[in-house]
Amino acid sequence: MNHLKNKTNLGFFPTPVEFLPRISAKLQQNIYIKRDDQTGLATGGNKTRKLEYLVKNALDLGANALITIGGQQSNHCRQTAAAAAKVGLQCYLILRGEKPENFQGNLLLDKILGANLIFAGDKDLFQEIKLLSQNLKNEGVNAYEITMGGSDEVGCLGYVNAVQELKNQEIELSFEFDEIYFSTSSGGTQAGLVLGKRMFDLKAQIIGVSNDKSNMDGLPLDEYILNVVKKAQKNLLFEENILISEIQILKEYNEAGYGVVTENELFAIKELAQTEGIILDPVYTARAFWGMLDSLKNIKKQGKKNILFWHTGGQSANFSYHSIF
Ligand SMILES: *Cc1c(COP(=O)(O)O)cnc(C)c1O
């Protein structure tokens, strides 16, 4: 069985690859952007690709509900709520913190999409999902658990498949990218890109810009990602040896912590918006775009390269950060 074909259609693919002429002129590099902020699922984002595989797996297992965890402005939770609605499953979201007075951004969309919202305070989300899943089972609800960010061996297939999509776009463009920058957090996107690079002979260096403290479920992020890659390899019967050194993570831009917008992120958002008319999000892509701009200062002397910024979405979170602009 070809696992890469075993998915439910939830979005609009392929997403466009766009040239950024004004940013390119400023940086003296050829900069392109892959628009996974336009995947179409309730304002889109990178989780749509993962959910195509996760939701298929849930349906194959006879689940009647999806359950997942995240922060209150989680883009993953919002896309999970939309995916559940689209295929007729119930949705339970366990969110960090206390119930706020006003619902904004992604949280507002979760409510509109009809998800059951559980506010977990400061309890451990990985434990809470197990507890709720068991309680639901006792009530006769067969809930399919999706881990943080959908970053497991099933979800990451979305980005293995995305590499194949990009390879076809490179044929149309008649060149190959040298470097790909993107925001990495729970690691599923990077796991898929790293595995896809090997499976489909992508030339580009895969560079994740770390968004937060760089660990996931108790492991350093690169180890977590390699574990996900190895499990996915087993399912795909792809036996090449992938090394931890292939998981490249820039950690120097995350010191402010998760969800904190510094002048760097603010600069990145305004720079792309006011130069190309494209909106980043305040939590993930702003930090990654800043990280890319800063890194490119160092490669200037090596001549022009073809660089891809992979936009992973999240714009709706801006509305909950309105006071910083
Ligand atoms: C979840 C998310 C990421 C990080 O992707 P991971 O697969 O969790 O590493 C990046 N950008 C946005 C907008 C996201 O919602």
The ligand as a MOL file (V3000), in Angstrom:
LIG
                    3D

  0  0  0     0  0            999 V3000
M  V30 BEGIN CTAB
M  V30 COUNTS 15 15 0 0 0
M  V30 BEGIN ATOM
M  V30 1 C 2.3240 24.7380 13.9430 0
M  V30 2 C 2.9170 25.8550 13.1730 0
M  V30 3 C 4.2760 25.8540 12.8290 0
M  V30 4 C 5.2310 24.7940 13.2780 0
M  V30 5 O 5.0410 23.5780 12.6190 0
M  V30 6 P 5.4890 22.2370 13.3750 0
M  V30 7 O 5.1760 21.1650 12.4370 0
M  V30 8 O 4.6730 22.2070 14.6330 0
M  V30 9 O 6.9280 22.3420 13.7030 0
M  V30 10 C 4.7580 26.8980 12.0650 0
M  V30 11 N 3.9630 27.8990 11.6780 0
M  V30 12 C 2.6510 27.9540 11.9970 0
M  V30 13 C 1.8570 29.1170 11.5470 0
M  V30 14 C 2.0790 26.9360 12.7520 0
M  V30 15 O 0.7870 26.9930 13.0680 0
M  V30 END ATOM
M  V30 BEGIN BOND
M  V30 1 1 1 2
M  V30 2 1 2 3
M  V30 3 2 2 14
M  V30 4 1 3 4
M  V30 5 2 3 10
M  V30 6 1 4 5
M  V30 7 1 5 6
M  V30 8 2 6 7
M  V30 9 1 6 8
M  V30 10 1 6 9
M  V30 11 1 10 11
M  V30 12 2 11 12
M  V30 13 1 12 13
M  V30 14 1 12 14
M  V30 15 1 14 15
M  V30 END BOND
M  V30 END CTAB
M  END
